[in-house]
Every structure is written in structure tokens, then in C-alpha cells.
Amino acid sequence: MPFNRVYIDNEPTRAEVDAMPGPLVIEFGTAWCGHCQAAEPALRAALARHPAVDHLRIEDGAGRALGRSFKVKLWPTFVFLAKGGEVARLVRPTEQEPIDDALALLAPEDNP
């Protein structure tokens, strides 16, 4: 799945996320967040090399159940899931390498 540009505000439930079978990156943030905007190019480039990894971009904020269930405190927070289990997490990444490393844990067969 390609990079999703739009943050969705109709988030799935935690049970729905936990039941997703394939590799998944959930990005918690908002469109107006400067840290989120700064991390976008690195995430976009990294996801382009891992087409088997799904990407959900969730608009987070007070009272948002999914973000609270993952204990999100800062934006952006990237949660890397495989078979419903968290395998990595990045908070406010500033470089592409940590994103690439986390994606490699999800989809090692995609690595060049």
C-alpha cells in the first residue's frame, strides 16, 4: 500500500487493528504538526521500498481511543505491527535510517 497523505479521523478500533494480519505501520499525528510534516518525506521514501506494508495515518488528539490504547504522547509516533503485535516504535524520527530498520523487521523479504 502506498503512503497515505491524508490523516483519517474515523479511526479503526484497537480490536480491528489487532486483527489485521499483514505488516502495518500506524502513524499518529496531525496535518498541522511541524514534526509530522518534517518526518513525512523519510516515511514516504521508506514505504516506497516496502510495498507489502500497509500504512494507516491516524489523526490523533485528546479523546482518541486508538492513540490512547497505544499510549501515544508525542507526534508523530509510528507503530510498526506484524500480526497485530508491536515490533517497533519510533517517536519523532528525524532521519530515514531508523524507519528503514523498523520496516525491515516487518517485511524482511522486501529488503533489497
PAZAPA-4460 file (N, C-alpha, C; in steps of 0.05 Angstrom, whole numbers, plus 32768, in hexadecimal, padded with zeros to 4 digits):
% residues 112
    n_x    n_y    n_z   ca_x   ca_y   ca_z    c_x    c_y    c_z   seq   type   mol
   8011   7FE9   8000   8000   8000   8000   8012   8019   8000     1      M     A
   800C   802C   7FEF   801D   8044   7FEE   8018   8055   8007     2      P     A
   802A   8069   800A   8027   807C   801F   800C   808A   801D     3      F     A
   7FFF   808D   8034   7FE6   809C   8035   7FEB   80B8   803D     4      N     A
   7FE3   80CB   802D   7FE8   80E8   8033   7FD4   80F3   8047     5      R     A
   7FBC   80E8   8049   7FA7   80F3   8059   7FA5   80E5   8074     6      V     A
   7FA4   80F4   8089   7F9E   80E9   80A4   7F81   80E2   80A5     7      Y     A
   7F7A   80CA   80AD   7F5E   80C3   80B0   7F55   80C9   80CC     8      I     A
   7F3C   80D3   80CF   7F32   80D8   80EA   7F1E   80C3   80F3     9      D     A
   7F17   80B1   80E1   7F05   809B   80E8   7F16   8082   80EC    10      N     A
   7F24   8083   8102   7F38   806E   8108   7F2B   8053   810D    11      E     A
   7F3A   803D   8106   7F30   8023   810D   7F32   801E   812B    12      P     A
   7F24   800A   8135   7F26   8003   8151   7F40   7FF5   8156    13      T     A
   7F48   7FF3   816E   7F61   7FE4   8175   7F5D   7FC6   816E    14      R     A
   7F45   7FBB   8172   7F40   7F9F   816A   7F43   7F9B   814C    15      A     A
   7F3A   7FAE   813C   7F3D   7FAC   811F   7F5B   7FAD   8117    16      E     A
   7F6A   7FBF   8124   7F87   7FC1   811E   7F95   7FA7   8127    17      V     A
   7F8E   7F9D   813E   7F9B   7F84   8148   7F95   7F6C   8136    18      D     A
   7F7F   7F6D   8128   7F77   7F57   8116   7F83   7F59   80FA    19      A     A
   7F90   7F6F   80F4   7F9B   7F72   80D9   7FB2   7F5F   80D6    20      M     A
   7FB1   7F4E   80C1   7FC5   7F39   80BF   7FE0   7F41   80B4    21      P     A
   7FE1   7F54   80A3   7FFA   7F5B   8095   800A   7F70   80A4    22      G     A
   8022   7F76   8099   8033   7F8B   80A5   8026   7FA6   80A2    23      P     A
   8028   7FB6   80B7   8019   7FD0   80B8   8029   7FE4   80C7    24      L     A
   8029   7FFD   80BC   8034   8014   80CB   801D   8026   80D0    25      V     A
   8019   802C   80EA   8005   8040   80F1   8014   805A   80F9    26      I     A
   800D   806F   80EC   8019   8089   80F1   8005   809A   8100    27      E     A
   800B   80A3   8118   7FFA   80B4   8127   8005   80D1   8126    28      F     A
   7FF4   80E4   811F   7FFC   8100   811D   7FE5   8111   8113    29      G     A
   7FEC   8128   8108   7FD8   813A   80FD   7FE5   8148   80E5    30      T     A
   7FD5   8153   80D3   7FDF   8160   80BC   7FED   817A   80C2    31      A     A
   7FE6   8187   80D9   7FF2   81A1   80DF   800C   819E   80F1    32      W     A
   8013   8186   80F8   802A   8181   810A   8044   8184   80FA    33      C     A
   8055   8196   8102   806F   819A   80F4   8081   8182   80F5    34      G     A
   8081   8173   810B   8092   815B   810D   8087   8146   80FA    35      H     A
   806D   8144   80F7   8061   8131   80E4   8068   8138   80C7    36      C     A
   8067   8152   80C1   806E   815A   80A6   808B   8155   80A0    37      Q     A
   809C   8159   80B4   80B9   8154   80B0   80C0   8137   80AC    38      A     A
   80B1   8125   80B9   80B6   8108   80B6   80AA   80FC   809D    39      A     A
   8097   810A   8091   8088   80FF   807A   809A   80F5   8063    40      E     A
   80AE   8105   8059   80BE   80FC   8042   80CC   80E2   8048    41      P     A
   80D7   80DF   8060   80E6   80C6   8066   80D3   80AE   8067    42      A     A
   80BC   80B2   8073   80A9   809B   8074   809F   8094   8058    43      L     A
   8099   80A8   8048   8090   80A4   802D   80A5   8094   801D    44      R     A
   80BE   809C   801E   80D3   808E   8010   80D7   8071   801A    45      A     A
   80D6   806E   8034   80DA   8053   803F   80C3   8040   8037    46      A     A
   80AA   804A   8038   8093   8039   8031   8093   8032   8014    47      L     A
   809F   8043   8003   80A0   803D   7FE6   80B1   8024   7FE1    48      A     A
   80C3   801E   7FF2   80D4   8006   7FEF   80C8   7FED   7FFC    49      R     A
   80B1   7FF1   8009   80A4   7FDA   8017   8086   7FD9   8010    50      H     A
   8080   7FD2   7FF7   8064   7FD3   7FEE   8051   7FBF   7FFC    51      P     A
   805C   7FAC   800A   804B   7F99   8018   8042   7FA3   8033    52      A     A
   804C   7FBA   803C   8045   7FC5   8056   802F   7FD9   8053    53      V     A
   8019   7FD5   8061   8003   7FE8   8061   800A   8000   8073    54      D     A
   7FFD   8017   806D   8002   8030   807C   7FE8   803C   8083    55      H     A
   7FE3   8041   809D   7FCC   8050   80A6   7FD6   806A   80B3    56      L     A
   7FCB   807F   80AA   7FD2   8099   80B5   7FBA   80A3   80C5    57      R     A
   7FBD   80A3   80DF   7FA7   80A8   80F2   7FAA   80C4   80FE    58      I     A
   7F95   80D4   80FB   7F94   80EE   8108   7F90   80E9   8126    59      E     A
   7FA4   80F2   8135   7FA3   80ED   8152   7F9D   8106   8162    60      D     A
   7F95   8102   817A   7F8F   8119   818C   7F81   810F   81A5    61      G     A
   7F7A   8122   81B5   7F6D   811C   81CE   7F53   810C   81C9    62      A     A
   7F4F   80F7   81D8   7F36   80E8   81D5   7F36   80D4   81BE    63      G     A
   7F4D   80D1   81B0   7F4E   80BE   819A   7F57   80A3   81A6    64      R     A
   7F45   8090   81A4   7F49   8076   81B2   7F61   8066   81A8    65      A     A
   7F65   8066   818D   7F7A   8055   8183   7F95   8060   818C    66      L     A
   7F9A   8079   818A   7FB3   8084   8193   7FB8   8080   81B1    67      G     A
   7FA3   8082   81C1   7FA6   807D   81DD   7FAC   8060   81E3    68      R     A
   7FA0   804E   81D3   7FA5   8031   81D7   7FC3   802A   81D1    69      S     A
   7FD0   803A   81C0   7FEC   8036   81BA   7FFE   8048   81CB    70      F     A
   7FF1   8057   81DD   8000   8069   81EF   8010   807E   81E1    71      K     A
   8005   8089   81CB   8012   809E   81BC   8013   80B7   81CC    72      V     A
   802A   80C3   81CE   802E   80DC   81DD   8037   80F3   81CB    73      K     A
   8048   80ED   81B6   8053   8101   81A5   804D   80FA   8188    74      L     A
   804D   810E   8177   8048   8109   815A   8062   8110   814A    75      W     A
   8066   8103   8135   8059   80EB   812D   8064   80D3   813D    76      P     A
   8053   80C0   8141   805B   80A6   814C   8054   8091   8137    77      T     A
   8068   8081   812F   8064   806C   811C   8064   8051   812B    78      F     A
   804F   8042   8129   804E   8028   8135   804F   8013   811F    79      V     A
   8062   8001   8121   8066   7FEC   810D   805B   7FD2   8117    80      F     A
   8047   7FC7   8109   8039   7FAF   8113   803C   7F98   80FF    81      L     A
   803E   7F80   810A   803E   7F67   80FA   802B   7F54   8108    82      A     A
   8017   7F4B   80F9   8003   7F39   8104   7FF7   7F44   811E    83      K     A
   7FF2   7F5E   811F   7FE5   7F6A   8135   7FF7   7F71   814D    84      G     A
   8010   7F69   814B   8023   7F6E   8161   8037   7F83   815A    85      G     A
   803D   7F94   816D   8050   7FAA   8168   806D   7F9F   8167    86      E     A
   807B   7FA5   8152   8097   7F9C   8150   80AB   7FB4   8151    87      V     A
   80A1   7FCC   814D   80B3   7FE3   814F   80A1   7FFC   8153    88      A     A
   80AE   8011   815C   80A0   802B   8160   80B5   8041   815D    89      R     A
   80AD   8056   814E   80BF   806D   814B   80AE   8086   8153    90      L     A
   80BB   8097   8162   80AE   80B0   816A   80BF   80C7   8160    91      V     A
   80B3   80D8   814F   80C0   80EF   8143   80DB   80E8   8136    92      R     A
   80DA   80D5   8123   80F4   80CE   8116   80FC   80E6   8105    93      P     A
   8116   80EB   8104   8121   8101   80F4   8131   80F8   80DD    94      T     A
   8137   80DE   80DC   8146   80D2   80C6   8138   80BA   80BB    95      E     A
   813F   80B2   80A3   8132   809C   8095   813C   8081   809F    96      Q     A
   8154   807F   80A7   8160   8064   80AE   814F   8055   80C3    97      E     A
   8147   8062   80D9   8137   8053   80ED   811C   8049   80E1    98      P     A
   8111   8058   80CF   80F8   8050   80C2   80FD   8037   80B1    99      I     A
   8113   8038   80A1   811A   8021   8091   811F   8008   80A2   100      D     A
   812D   800C   80B9   8133   7FF6   80CB   8119   7FE9   80D6   101      D     A
   8107   7FFA   80DE   80ED   7FF0   80E9   80DD   7FE2   80D3   102      A     A
   80DD   7FED   80BB   80CE   7FE0   80A5   80DB   7FC5   809E   103      L     A
   80F5   7FC3   80A1   8102   7FA9   809B   80F9   7F93   80AE   104      A     A
   80F2   7F9B   80C6   80E7   7F87   80DA   80CC   7F7D   80D1   105      L     A
   80BD   7F8D   80C3   80A2   7F86   80BA   80A2   7F75   80A1   106      L     A
   80B3   7F7D   808E   80B3   7F70   8073   80CF   7F6A   806A   107      A     A
   80DC   7F57   8077   80F8   7F52   8070   80FB   7F49   8053   108      P     A
   80E7   7F3D   8047   80E9   7F33   802C   80E9   7F4A   8018   109      E     A
   80E1   7F62   8020   80E1   7F79   800E   80FC   7F87   800D   110      D     A
   810E   7F80   801F   8127   7F8D   8020   8138   7F88   8007   111      N     A
   8143   7F9D   7FFB   8154   7F9A   7FE4   816E   7F8D   7FEA   112      P     A
***
